Amino acid sequence: MTQRLPAGKYYIGDPCYVFSDETWDILCDKHLDSMSTGEIFEHNGQQLWSHGTAYGDGVYSDQNGTEYGVDAGLLGIVPIALIEDPAGEELGTMLEFPRSVVVSYDNGTFYIGNITIKTGDDDLDFEDDDVDGGYGDEGADEIY
């Protein structure tokens, strides 16, 4: 299912890394089903999205070679306004999307704007250049 989040600055990675333990426990208690199945959910008035990876924990790479550590079996997108633990940012990437950002998951592959992260197999083949990130040719602007 394809969904949209508002334009803005986001952390992309395992959401468990950027929240305090207390907040992470609250999120898991209230939103575990949404977090693992790719439904948009809200925390403190901000929208977040995540989905479970195909094979759980590990390190996954996007089409550009950026690596994403995973310890909660999830990858997702978190508005930077919600980040409580900036040290966790190094385990993902920070991007700014000038327009709404399309997010989806399909058979082990995450599509977050113009980022594609395969978690379902070891064969990283990104020859399919027809994915435009869901918002046209402009893409996202890196903020870090």
N, C-alpha and C positions, 0 to 999 in steps of 0.2 A: 504494500500500500504506500503510495506516494503522498507526502504531506509537506506543508510549508511552515517555516518559522519566520518571524519578522527579521528585517535587515538588522545588522548589528555586528558587534565583536563577540567572537565565540572561541571557546576551548573545544577542540575535537580530540577525543581520546576516551579512556575509561573514566567515567564520571567519579568513581570512588576516590580517585587521586586528588581531587580538588575541593573536597568537602571535609569538614571536621568529622571525627568519629561520631559525635552526637548527631550532627545533621544527616550523615550517611545512614545511621540507624533509623532516623525518622523517615527519610526518603524510602528506605527499604520497607519499613512497616506500612507506609501509606500507599506506595506506588510500585511495588515489586512487579505486579502483573504488567503494568504499563511499561516499566523500564525494560522488561525482558522481551516484550512482544512488539515494540515499535510504535506505541501510542504516545502522542504528545501529552505531557502532563505539566502541571504548574507547581512552582515552589516560590513563595514570596512574590507572587505576581508576575513571575517570569516563566516563559515556556521552555521546556527541555525535551529532548528526544534521545532515546537509546534503544538498543536491541541486543539480545544475546548473540555472541559470536557462534559460528558453526561448531567450533571445537573447544570453546571455553578459554581458559587462560593461555597466555603466551605472548609472543611479540609478532605483530602483523605489520606489513608495509603497504603504503599506498603506491600509486602509479609513479610517484616522483622519488620513491625510495625513503620517504620519511617513515620512521618506525613508531609504532604505538604499542606501549606495554599494556597488558591486560591482566588484572588480578581479580576482578569481580565477574569475569565472563561477559562483559558488556563493552560496547563502544557506543559513543554518542556525541552529542553536541550540547554544551552548557554556556549560557550567556556569561561573559566575564564578570558582570555585576554580581553574580552569585558565588564566585570563587572565594573560598575561605582559606585554602592552603596553596599559595602560589608555588611552593616547591614542587607540587604535583604537575605543574604545567609542562615541565621538561619531558614528561612521559607521553605527551601528545603534541599538538600544534595549535597555534593561535592564529585565527583568520578573521578578517573583517569582510562581511558581505554587504555590498552597497544596496542590494535589494533583497527581497525575501529569498530565503534559501530552501531549496527542495531537499528533503531527506527521504531515503527509502532503503529497504533491505530486501534482497532477493537471493535466496538459495546460497547463503554464506557471503554475499557481497554487499558491502555498504556503499551507498551513494550519498554523500553529504556535500551539497553544492558541486564544486568541480573536483572533489576528492573521491577516489574509488579505492576501497580497501577490501581485498579479498581475504576472507577468513576460512574458506571452505576447502582449499587445496593449496599445495605448494607451488603450483604452476602459475606464476604471476605473468600473465600475458595481457598487455595493455595495448594491443594493436587496434582496438576498436575506438577510434578517435571521434565517433559521432556523439558521444555524451558531452553535453554542453553545460552541465551543472545545474540545469533547470532554470536559468535566468538569462540566457543569451550569451553573447560573445565576450562580455567584459570580465567575467570571472570574479574571483575574490582577491582582495588585497591583503597580503601578509602584514600583520601588525608587529611581529617579532622577527 
